[in-house]
Amino acid sequence: MTDAFICDAVRTPFGRYGGALSSVRTDDLGAIPIKALMARNPQVDWTAVSDVIYGCANQAGEDNRNVARMSALLAGLPIEVSGATVNRLCGSGLDAIGTGARAIKAGEAGLVIAGGVESMSRAPFVMPKAETAFSRANAVYDTTIGWRFVNKLMKEKYGVDSMPETAENVAVDYQIEREAQDLMAMNSQLRAVAAQKAGHLAREIVPVHIPQKKGDALVVHTDEHPRETSLEALAKLKGVVRPDGSVTAGNASGVNDGACAVLLAGAADVAQYGLTPKARVVAMATAGVAPRVMGIGPAPATLKVLALAGLTLEQMDVIELNEAFAAQGLAVLRLLGLKDDDARVNAWGGAIALGHPLGASGARLATTAINRLHATGGRYALCTMCIGVGQGIALVLERV
């Protein structure tokens, strides 16, 4: 098999729910990092791209007609370039990269654009069809995040806990202290703010230009979600599942908008187009866990991918763990035998600070991991995240 390399990676800023990016359609948002890859790599014959693979968790609104294909066309890729949208919920963007890498390794693709997009601000309401003629009953579901159109058998067998409820389950089952959760949240915020000030995050961001009715376009060039905070401020927040619960809005990831794309290439295409590999995709793995504690999913997925790669956790110089909730992040670290404050983990902030636009987050993890490897001179990076309905995903990268 040939190697699969990530040669470039770029993302939009991540906007807050209802924030600066909320006026941008999902398909337009997804086109922005693809267009940036094209501009940054003008020597590439873009008709040679085998596929565009994008993650997206919603697909109920402006992203409903294969947002990967729509974003590719809107970005200006040739019509001959195909596109596919994958949905592994929170793990979609990471899955897209792994899927593209597998195609290259198998010799079925040479160039692949992979990544993901999510506009949680623009997620629509949906209504079911009537079950009987002339029915006067109806329902409306918010598609931003979580369950809708619940299967009664699924509910009976596995439960349909909301995402915060699964985090509270993890906190209780794995005895994750509220103080530890707030400390992880504060560190995430402070590290993200420091990374912004140091220019680390700016290197992976392409600005979004939003036309205005009058005057110049609004330019969004910075993540909106990070904020400086303190343990005292976080401790004052009430539980979101129950008043005495430990999961709060302060120690959970945000509801956000954003897109990210990476350029994957095999060795022959790297040479043909004069590309500079930044990282080799070593391996990807997924694992299933009980849906009610979906947050522990990264632990078995990490063990699985390390076994596939023939590597150990000690060899990972950079670890990007998606902070869906501090409770699950800490549970995963402890299950893997890592300290709560392991310096390798989310050194430039995590999803609690930067935000979690579901379909894009996995690709953001990979982008940040590559940049951290090059900034520190490390060799291997682990990217891992939990997934709703009880899964975990993990990807190992090697700096080139």
C-alpha positions in Angstrom: 0.0 0.0 0.0 1.1 3.6 -0.6 1.2 6.2 2.2 -1.5 8.8 2.5 -0.2 12.3 3.4 -1.9 15.4 4.6 -0.3 18.2 2.6 -2.4 21.2 3.7 -5.2 21.9 6.2 -7.3 25.0 6.8 -10.5 25.9 8.6 -12.8 28.8 9.1 -13.1 30.5 12.5 -15.6 28.7 14.7 -18.6 31.0 15.4 -20.9 31.0 18.4 -24.5 29.9 18.1 -26.3 32.8 16.5 -23.0 34.6 16.2 -20.9 36.0 13.4 -21.2 33.0 11.0 -24.9 32.4 11.6 -25.9 34.3 8.4 -23.7 32.0 6.2 -25.4 29.0 4.6 -24.0 25.6 5.5 -23.0 24.8 1.9 -21.4 28.2 1.4 -19.5 27.7 4.7 -18.3 24.4 3.6 -17.0 25.8 0.4 -14.7 28.4 2.1 -11.8 26.0 3.2 -12.0 24.1 -0.1 -11.6 27.4 -2.0 -8.7 28.3 0.3 -6.9 24.9 -0.4 -7.2 25.7 -4.1 -5.8 29.1 -3.7 -2.9 27.9 -1.5 -2.0 25.1 -3.9 -2.3 26.6 -7.4 0.0 24.1 -9.0 -2.5 21.2 -8.4 -4.6 20.0 -11.3 -7.9 20.1 -9.5 -9.6 17.9 -12.1 -7.4 15.1 -10.7 -9.1 15.1 -7.3 -10.6 11.7 -6.8 -13.3 12.7 -4.3 -14.4 15.3 -1.8 -15.4 13.7 1.5 -17.1 15.9 4.1 -18.5 15.1 7.5 -21.8 16.6 8.5 -24.0 15.5 11.4 -27.3 17.3 10.5 -28.2 17.1 6.8 -31.7 18.3 7.5 -31.4 21.9 6.2 -29.2 23.7 3.7 -26.9 20.7 4.0 -29.5 18.2 2.9 -28.4 17.5 -0.7 -25.0 16.1 -0.2 -23.2 19.1 1.3 -19.8 17.8 0.2 -20.8 17.9 -3.4 -22.5 21.3 -3.1 -19.6 22.8 -1.2 -17.2 21.5 -3.9 -19.2 23.0 -6.7 -19.6 26.3 -4.8 -15.9 26.4 -4.2 -15.2 26.2 -7.9 -13.9 22.7 -8.2 -14.5 21.1 -11.6 -17.8 19.5 -12.1 -16.0 16.2 -12.7 -14.9 16.0 -9.1 -17.3 14.0 -7.1 -18.4 14.4 -3.5 -19.8 12.3 -0.6 -21.1 13.4 2.8 -20.5 11.0 5.7 -22.3 11.0 9.1 -20.7 9.6 12.1 -22.2 12.4 14.2 -19.4 14.1 16.2 -16.7 12.0 14.6 -17.8 12.8 11.0 -14.9 15.1 10.1 -12.2 12.7 11.4 -14.0 9.8 9.7 -13.8 11.7 6.4 -10.1 12.0 6.7 -9.6 8.4 7.6 -11.9 7.3 4.7 -10.0 9.4 2.2 -6.7 8.1 3.5 -7.9 4.5 3.1 -8.8 5.1 -0.5 -5.4 6.5 -1.2 -3.7 3.6 0.7 -5.7 1.1 -1.3 -4.6 2.7 -4.6 -8.2 3.8 -5.5 -7.5 7.5 -5.2 -4.6 9.9 -5.6 -5.9 13.3 -4.4 -8.7 13.7 -1.9 -10.2 16.7 -0.1 -11.6 15.7 3.3 -13.0 17.6 6.2 -16.4 18.7 7.4 -18.9 21.4 8.0 -21.7 22.2 10.5 -23.9 25.3 11.0 -25.7 24.5 14.2 -27.1 28.1 14.2 -29.0 27.3 10.9 -30.2 23.8 11.8 -33.9 23.7 11.0 -37.0 22.5 12.8 -38.5 19.4 11.3 -42.0 18.0 11.4 -43.1 14.3 10.9 -45.7 13.3 8.5 -49.2 12.4 9.9 -49.5 8.8 10.7 -53.2 8.6 9.9 -55.5 10.4 7.4 -56.9 13.7 8.6 -54.7 13.5 11.8 -54.8 16.6 14.0 -51.7 15.5 15.9 -48.2 16.8 15.1 -44.8 17.5 16.5 -41.8 19.7 15.8 -38.2 18.7 16.4 -35.2 21.0 16.7 -32.4 19.4 14.7 -29.5 21.4 16.3 -28.3 18.4 18.3 -29.6 15.2 19.8 -32.5 12.8 19.4 -35.6 13.3 17.2 -38.0 10.8 15.8 -37.2 8.4 18.6 -37.6 4.7 18.1 -39.5 3.2 21.0 -37.5 0.0 20.9 -34.2 1.9 21.0 -35.5 3.9 24.0 -36.5 0.7 25.8 -33.2 -1.1 25.1 -30.6 1.6 25.3 -32.2 4.8 26.4 -32.2 8.1 24.5 -30.3 10.2 26.9 -29.4 13.7 25.7 -25.8 14.6 25.3 -25.5 16.5 28.7 -27.3 13.5 30.3 -24.7 11.1 29.0 -22.0 13.4 30.4 -23.7 13.4 33.8 -23.9 9.6 33.6 -20.2 9.4 33.0 -19.5 11.8 35.8 -21.5 9.6 38.2 -20.3 6.2 36.9 -16.6 7.2 36.8 -16.6 9.5 39.8 -15.5 12.7 38.0 -15.4 15.5 40.5 -17.0 18.9 39.7 -13.8 20.7 40.6 -11.8 18.6 38.2 -14.3 19.3 35.4 -14.2 23.1 36.0 -10.4 23.0 36.1 -10.3 21.3 32.7 -12.7 23.9 31.4 -10.7 26.8 32.7 -7.5 25.4 31.3 -9.1 24.9 28.0 -10.2 28.5 27.9 -6.9 30.0 29.1 -4.9 27.8 26.7 -7.0 28.8 23.7 -6.7 32.5 24.6 -3.0 32.1 24.9 -2.8 30.3 21.6 -4.8 33.1 19.9 -2.5 35.7 21.3 0.6 33.7 20.2 -0.8 33.4 16.7 -1.0 29.6 16.7 -4.7 29.4 15.8 -4.4 32.2 13.2 -2.1 29.9 11.1 -4.9 27.4 10.6 -7.7 29.9 9.9 -8.9 31.4 6.7 -11.1 34.5 7.2 -14.8 34.5 6.3 -16.0 37.5 4.3 -19.7 38.2 4.8 -21.3 40.8 2.5 -23.3 43.5 4.2 -26.2 45.5 2.8 -24.2 48.6 3.0 -20.4 49.2 3.3 -17.6 46.7 3.3 -18.0 43.0 4.0 -17.8 41.8 7.6 -14.6 39.8 8.0 -14.6 37.1 10.7 -11.0 35.9 11.3 -11.0 34.7 15.0 -12.8 32.0 16.9 -15.7 33.5 18.8 -16.1 31.0 21.6 -13.0 31.3 23.8 -13.3 33.5 26.8 -11.1 34.2 29.8 -12.7 32.8 33.0 -11.8 31.6 36.5 -12.6 28.7 38.7 -14.7 31.0 40.8 -16.9 32.0 37.9 -17.2 28.4 36.7 -18.2 27.1 40.2 -21.2 29.5 40.3 -22.8 27.8 37.3 -25.7 25.4 37.9 -26.0 21.9 36.5 -27.7 21.7 33.1 -29.2 18.2 33.7 -30.2 18.7 37.3 -29.5 21.6 39.8 -27.1 19.5 41.8 -25.4 18.0 38.8 -21.8 18.6 37.8 -22.2 19.1 34.1 -22.6 22.9 33.4 -22.6 25.2 30.4 -19.1 26.2 31.5 -17.5 22.7 31.4 -19.2 21.6 28.2 -18.4 22.3 24.5 -20.3 24.9 22.6 -22.9 24.8 19.9 -21.1 26.3 17.0 -20.7 27.0 13.3 -17.6 26.2 11.2 -15.9 24.2 8.4 -12.5 22.6 7.9 -10.8 20.9 4.9 -7.5 19.0 4.4 -5.7 18.0 1.2 -4.8 14.3 1.1 -2.4 12.9 -1.4 -0.5 9.7 -2.2 3.3 9.7 -2.8 2.9 9.9 -6.6 0.6 12.9 -6.5 2.9 14.6 -3.9 5.7 14.3 -6.4 3.7 15.2 -9.5 2.2 18.4 -8.0 5.2 19.5 -5.9 3.2 19.2 -2.7 4.8 19.3 0.8 3.6 16.5 3.1 2.9 17.7 6.6 1.8 14.4 8.1 1.3 10.8 7.3 -2.0 9.2 8.2 -0.9 6.1 10.1 -4.2 4.5 11.1 -7.8 5.1 12.1 -10.1 3.1 14.3 -13.6 3.2 15.8 -15.2 1.5 18.7 -18.7 1.1 20.2 -19.7 1.7 23.8 -23.0 1.9 25.7 -25.0 4.9 24.4 -25.8 6.2 27.9 -22.0 6.7 28.5 -21.0 7.6 24.9 -18.3 9.9 26.2 -15.9 7.1 27.1 -15.8 6.1 23.5 -12.3 7.5 22.8 -10.7 5.1 25.3 -11.4 1.8 23.4 -11.0 3.6 20.1 -7.5 4.8 21.1 -6.4 1.4 22.3 -7.7 -0.1 19.0 -5.9 2.5 16.8 -2.6 2.1 18.7 -2.7 -1.6 18.3 -3.3 -1.2 14.5 -0.4 1.3 14.3 1.9 -0.8 16.5 2.5 2.2 18.7 2.0 3.1 22.4 0.4 6.0 24.1 3.8 7.0 25.5 4.9 7.6 21.9 2.2 10.2 21.3 3.8 13.6 21.4 0.5 15.5 20.8 -2.9 14.4 21.9 -6.0 16.2 20.6 -9.0 15.0 22.7 -12.3 16.6 21.7 -13.8 18.1 24.8 -17.4 17.3 24.3 -17.7 17.6 28.1 -15.0 17.9 30.7 -16.6 14.9 32.5 -16.1 12.6 29.5 -12.7 14.0 28.7 -11.4 13.3 32.2 -13.0 9.9 32.2 -11.2 9.0 29.0 -7.8 10.3 30.3 -8.2 8.3 33.5 -9.3 5.1 31.7 -6.1 5.4 29.5 -3.9 5.9 32.6 -3.1 9.5 31.8 -3.0 12.4 34.3 -5.8 15.0 34.2 -3.2 17.7 33.4 -1.1 15.7 30.8 0.8 18.4 29.0 0.3 16.7 25.6 -3.4 17.1 25.7 -5.1 20.1 24.1 -2.2 22.5 24.7 -3.8 25.1 22.4 -7.3 24.7 24.0 -10.0 22.2 23.3 -13.7 22.2 22.2 -14.8 23.7 25.6 -13.0 26.8 24.5 -12.9 26.7 20.7 -16.3 25.2 20.1 -17.7 22.0 18.6 -19.4 22.4 15.2 -20.1 18.7 15.0 -19.2 17.7 11.4 -16.1 19.9 11.3 -14.6 19.2 14.7 -12.7 16.0 13.8 -10.9 17.7 10.9 -10.1 20.6 13.2 -8.5 18.2 15.6 -6.3 16.9 12.9 -5.4 20.3 11.6 -4.4 21.5 15.1 -2.5 18.3 15.8 -0.4 18.7 12.7 0.4 22.3 13.5 1.4 21.4 17.1 3.6 18.6 15.8 5.5 21.0 13.6 5.6 23.7 16.3 7.1 21.3 18.9 9.1 18.9 16.7 7.1 15.9 17.9 6.7 12.8 15.8 3.2 11.3 16.5 -0.2 12.7 17.3 -3.4 11.1 18.5 -6.7 12.7 17.6 -9.7 11.2 19.3 -13.3 12.0 20.1 -16.6 10.6 21.5 -19.6 10.1 19.3 -23.4 10.2 20.1 -25.3 6.9 20.3 -22.2 5.3 21.9 -19.0 5.3 19.7 -15.5 6.6 19.7 -13.0 7.4 16.9 -9.3 7.8 16.9 -6.7 8.7 14.3 -2.9 8.6 14.5 -0.7 11.0 12.5 3.0 11.1 12.0 4.9 14.4 11.3 6.7 14.5 7.9 
